[in-house]
Amino acid sequence: MNSRCFLRSTCWILLAAWLAITPQISQSSDVSRLSGSYQVVRDAGVGPQSRVRLHLRLSNQRGEEVRIQRIALRDFSHPARESMRACFLVIHAGSSADTTQEFTVPRSQYESWQRGKGLRLLLEVLLPSGRRTTEAVELKAISSGKAN
């Protein structure tokens, strides 16, 4: 009798654990894989700040579309939500989308991009599941002068 109760209890515990883990696995699978590149369209120095206009190309390698709600350009991975600005962009599954955005950044940060330091874009993404997540995307520079 004790072994039967133990077996039954073990089955219930395993079932509960499986039910608890399954939603987390499905949520982690809907996080998109985005990549991107940038090109400086215009730059203007204003004292210790640089105002830059960037042409961004973002690619979605997933089988589902992603909807970008907000965007930030930062060297750190978790900016305050207030520093993110609205940017409504839909990137369909397996495709790319272009946008041009203007940012004001410290001149030293802008100069570090020119020396080859990576540029990080932070995106607030609305996933097909309805969940919002913030993703960091390393951007690669497109070298070939300035775009028009």
Steps between C-alpha positions, in 0.01 A plus 500: 500500500780742588678438170173559312449835680862593440468419129175693471649801686809492280287498186300800622819690588651427157178608328489824700867569422441435128197733499704770675795475260313466168374864480848632574650289222238618251549864603877479460458351153303805379783744579609622163846485354569840352814628334573834343727749335526876499628781286553858615286722281586829672699611800516838667712586800341711771764555770571173677199341326455369147165487328505208261245374255536128442355288225426166667431166334361236734462135400270244657626141472196347671195340350272761661472875460615735773360841579745757630330745735789705642866555422811630679864534410721433800829349614331339799251217481210624716412865445214656688173458314474880479814515282341275239310675224202382300579316178227295339655253261380156389756253373341202330635148542827444315520856366654839572367847565665842472454806715684828549529628856670801656690480828701736716802323648819602676765596245737244655248222432459611138877512454533149644265373227733650240790309659307177461338457840168321467171685508212357703136563431242422766153407384176448684335226300140381509511125443228299327409358843406856607795519739739798489873451527809716462769378264851624441613484139862550403514704182765472234618811319436528128814652360457706187476868574178659610159406366262758361 
